Amino acid sequence: MKFNRRRLILGLYVLALIVITELVTAHLRLPAWPAFVAWVLFFGEHMSPKRAPHILIGAAAGIGLVMLAPIVIGLLAHLSGAEWGRLIYILAAVYAIFAFGEMIPLVLNNYTFMFFTVAGLALAAPNPNPQLWLLMAAAGGGLLIGATIVIGRIIGAPGAAEAVH
C-alpha cells in the first residue's frame, strides 16, 4: 500500500471544511445534513466536477418533490383517502424519476431519488423545513463541492479518473 501525499493533504482540507461547516451552521441554526449529503454524493462520483450539476439539481428536484407532496396528496386524498393518496404520490414520484430520468438526467436521477427519500424521512424530525433543506443542499452543497474542486486543483489532487484506483 502506497500513501498518496496529495490525498492525505486533501483529507486535511476536508476535515477543515467539516469543522467550518459545523461551526457556521450551528451558529446560524441551519441544518447541515443537506449540504453534507450532496458533498458525500460528490465524493461518490470521484470528485468529478461534471457531476456536480446533476447532484445539486437532483437534490433540489428531490426536495422539491417532498415540498409538492402535501398539495398533491391532499388532492388525491379526496379521491382515495389519505393513506392511498400518500402511497400513490410516492409511487408516481419514484416512477417519474426512473421512467423519465434518461430524458432529463440533469433533473431526474439517482440524486433526486436519494434526496426525495432522505428528505421524506426527515419530515418526521422536529421542525421540518424542506424549503431550508433545498437551500442548504443547493447553496451549502454547492459551496462544499466548489471548495473541494478548488482545493483539489490547487494541491494537484488526482482527478476523477485517477481517484478510482
Protein Blocks (a to p, Z undefined) as FASTA:
>chain_A
ZZdfklmmmmmmmmmmmmmmmmmmmmnopafklmmmmmmmmmmnoopaklmmmmmmmmmm
mmmmmmmmmmmmmmmmmmnojklmmmmmmmmmmmmmmmmmmmmmmlncfklmmmmmmmmm
mmmpghiafklmmmmmmmmmmmmmmmmmmmmmmnopacfklmmZZ
